[in-house]
Structures are given as C-alpha cells and as structure tokens.
Amino acid sequence: MDNPDFIIIGAGSSGCVMAERLSASGRHKVLVLEAGGDDRRFFVQMPLGYGKTFFDPKVNWMYRAEPDEGLAGNVDHWPRGRVLGGSSSINAMVWVRGHRADFDDWRDAGNPGWGADEMCSAFRDVECAIVGDDSLRGRKGPLNLFVPGKTTHHLTRKWFESAQALGLPLNPDFNGESQEGVGLFEFTIHGGRRLSAARAFLRPAMKRPNLRVITGAQVTGLTFDGGRVTGVTYTRKGRKQTVSAGREVILSGGSVNSPQLLQLAGIGPARHLKDLGINVRIDNPNVGRNLEDHIGINYTYRANCPTINQQLGPWWGKLSAGLHYLLLRDGPLSVSLNQAGGFIRTSPDRVRPNMQLYFQAFSTVIPRPGERPILSPDPWPGFSIGWSNCRPKSRGEIMIRSADPSQAPRITPNALSHEEDVAEMLATGKIVRAMAAARPLADCIEAELLPGPDIASDEALIDDIRHRSGTVYHPVATCRMGPDPTTSVVDARLRVHGLEGLRVVDCSIFPNIVTGNTNAAAIATGWRASEIVLQDNA
C-alpha cells in the first residue's frame, strides 16, 4: 500500500480493533505490520489448543524472564502472541472487564476520557454478551461472548456451594454491577472456535480496499523528521523496507514489544541507551519501567470422582474428545479449562476485591519440562483451585539488551518483591484451603497433593508460594499513560510525550493494572483510542 494514512505496528488485541475502526469509514488508508503469521491454524482456533501454542515459536515470542528472587530464583516463561490476533490468539480466552474503580483510577491519575463511564461505553460497544443487565452489557457488538453450559463439570457447582458456605455470593456476571463472588467466566469463544481480536475485528475489515495487512513484517525502527515520527522500517523475508505514514504511526506491540521498539528508536532511559550505543532522541526513564503483572499459583487435590483428567488422559478419551469437537464443535476441547472463578477480598476492610480465583476440574501435578500439559493431564482424578493478585505493588522493568532488534529484551518482573503482595497470596491460600475443607467439595477430596498437608506454617506456605508461583500473563504499564512526562510515556490522547505523529495503543499504556484478565481492557482500549485518533484527525 502506497502512502498509508496510518501505520499500525502489531495486530494484537488493540491493534486489530484500531485497524477495523480506522478503516471503517473508507476515508483513511491503513497499513498493519505484524511480525507473526496467519492465525488460521487448528490449535489457534480450537479453544483448548492454547496448551499447544503455549510453547510454539511459530505463534509465540517465547520470552523468558530473568531469574527472579521473589520466585525463589526461578526463570518464568512469558508467552506473547506472535500471530494475527496477538496474545488474544493464544490466551485462555477469559473475558473480564476489570473493576469500575480501576478505570476511575486511570482518570484520577490525570487522564480525562479514561474513567469508568467512558470505558464501560467502549466495553458495551464491542460486546455481544448473553448474560447480565441490558443497561450494563453490550448485546450487538462484534465480539460474541460464551458462557459454559453443559460443558461445565459437576465439581464446579460443588465448589460454588462450598464458597457460598464461606459467605461468598454466587455472581452471575463478573462484568456487571458487582465483581465480587464466584461464578462462571465469560469467554471469547463463538461457534466452538476461539474468537480472537483477529477473527472478530481484523478479518472482517480485511475485505476493505483501504486496509492492508502484511504478516512476517518485523518492525525494526522508526523514521523521523525532526520531532515528528514519519514512518517505520521493517524487515520481511530478509529485506529491509521503509514505509511512511501520511498522518500517524500507532505502536500496538504490547507491553514487551512497545517499550522495546521505543528504546531501539532512542526513546527511553538515556543512560541505558547510551551504554548500548543508541542515539538518544528523548530521555524518558519511564519507557520499559513501572511493569505490573498478576502472579498466580494453584492448590491441587486428588478427587474421589472422575474429573476432566479421565476425559482427556487416555488415548481413547483424546480420540473421543477430538471427534466430538470436529463433528459438533462441543465438548472439553471447545472451552477453556478455567471455566469458573471469582473475585474476593482478603479482609473486610477492603473496598473492592483484591484477589482473583480460578477453578479447574483438571490437574497436572506430574511435571513435563517444556510442555504445558493441558492435553495430557494426570492419570488420576484431580482438580485445582488457583488464585492471583489483582493489584500488586511489586514493580519490574523491560529493557533492551542491545541495539539489535532481533534480540529479546531483558524482562525483570521483580515478582512478589513487595511484602503486601506476599501477605495477600498467603491469606488467599488459607481461604482456598477453607473452601476445600467446606462441604460439599470436601466430600469429593481424597487428598491435597500440592502443596500438601505437611506445608502448614506461614513460613512454609510462603516458601511454597515463592517456588511455585508465576506470571498469569498480564503485563502492563511499561509505557504508562499520564500528564507528566517525568512519570509517564504517553498523554491522555496516547501521544508519546515530546513527539508528534506517534501514539502507543495497547496494555503498556495502562496507568495501573486492572482487576482481572487484561484482554478485555486491551480491546476496549483499542476501541476508545480509535475514537480519540479519529477525533484528532477529523
């Protein structure tokens, strides 16, 4: 495409939405550059296929974090989507907006237009939900949402009852008026297939003559005219190419790749860039810093009744599930494993939930190095109750290692480095054990396998948390939004401080992490940002 008005770097959750909205009127020419390839792959489209894509370099950047003291020195695996749809093509598909107060926090941090009212409007515009109140939920959006029905395992209902016995309400809609309680999650699944941002937004838009998508195009740098970004350089099939934007370049690489590209272009911490021989254009120490992420762990139990392990474990179970899926787009392969979960407060003095719960009628205690054994569960019946922190206080950073764009950046999460994060994880572990001890779920348990009944003291529980916890793949805030360039990277219009012609639109701009999975907020951010870009280019 010659002389596009907008160049979008990255066809992830936000980038796909931006491509659809900016090309919708037909007035603007839009070019999307995606480093990965086509999303029309079986294990991308099959909902439970994320067990395969978790370690597949054909669709996954396969990042590895630095050894983390807060995680007992472990090296965490950081999957990020390298495919049309980005991480929405390889994630667990849970659709959680976040708490309304999360977005009011964004607004109150000096970002007008990003409060709960504006973001809820964006959520309603993109959603086609089947649960909740009509006044709060969208019914006509392009993103069809799915709630498990007959595929829900019977143990899930027993967990609900045990949670209710502890005083937690049953919540039919985590995206409605209240987030607290336990219930079934909503998923970006439609017709038994994953409904990624590519399938919901980008592919319908690709029929338009004013939108072009180039895959296998890894952007390596930005071009400048003084203080204005004029275009990008990228490599494809070994050839370096340059393309100019008539109006703007929009960086939607995600929380890892967006700060990486800014730093490669000389926008970031000056001392670090100079040490790598990179010419500094803008000294902004916030680029790549302020990293927030949710950290999670599971407690696992051996059951005295069949679980999904018995459906997917033996070869005949895999064959039956596979045929059922291929013929009917139904069964255990047609939905995520975390079919249910919840949001809780670890103490009554908290005004909103601070921890997220997950329930799986499935277990994978047996280690399988280099594999996420979703399709190879334990040979015995088992299930897990997991949790992650919603608003961690620990902060990390993402920094390039060299001026070579092909070298993965250094990811330093600093997980569980703040004592309050550790205290929350410990408190929730005790709540999870109380759930497992409550009837009727207690009647279904043969034994606690992980961490095991011998792990009882606070010290031992914390040690177990550090050894077995890890990312739940929700990194944000590495190009955070705010009015002050000394504390942020982009302003409330998502323009990079100190430059013209460049915006960042993805999870990296979140001023603070949201309460729950981040894909929904990434998509709504793309929708809201599109409104802003179109206003500014009217």
Disulfide bonds with the S-S distance in Angstrom:
none
